[in-house]
Amino acid sequence: MSYPDRSEKLVAPNLSELAFERLEQAIMQGDIKPGERLSESALARRYGISRGPLREAIGQLEGRRLVERVSHQGARVVSLSAEDLIDLMMIREALEGMACRLAAERMMDDQIARLERLLTDHAEDDAIRTGRGYFQAPGEGDFHQIILDACGNARLKGMLDGGLYSLLRLYRHRISMRPGRPAAALDEHRAILGALKSRDGGKAEAAMRAHIRASRAAVEAWCDEDQGGDA
């Protein structure tokens, strides 16, 4: 088994952490697809490291619920059914709507300013402007992550950030490439930002829920098309 080689060989004190970052990126970008088996020998050759650090990285991915162990088959990227994916989107709507309500009441001015700068950058991004997709960087480069970090509720953050976000990111890139979705998602993000700036928790929650419902509709359309293509 071979993998697209988008990275240089890893040379650093903490090889397992770097391997984790590269593997996660490859999974999120679709280089390693849902359901695909992770060949330790092929990945070790790709990154130029021994299997020890690689196994640690795969273990971290298991902790994020991105990878699962299958009897007699080894580790493979998790694959969600259409029903699982839509169920997760419904859960995300409720939880992230609550997080946005709390963030509207608790966000610092500098955090709101950071969201404004981020959306300005997104509006200038070539992929979004041309409709090719809405690709967000992890952490501080992710609109939703900044809001979640600002909600001030550690348990709520743990529920979203502890596995749900990771699972949904498996499909986030491909859903964001649906025709018309990048521009629509940017407008929805702007509506959320406006509600946050107004410090209106109810309005912020409604805007976030509307955004995730629109994303769920895109997921449902994608799943219908995918099933139709398999028929």
Order of alpha helices (4+ residues) and beta strands (2+ residues): alpha-alpha-alpha-beta-beta-alpha-alpha-alpha-alpha-alpha-alpha-alpha-alpha
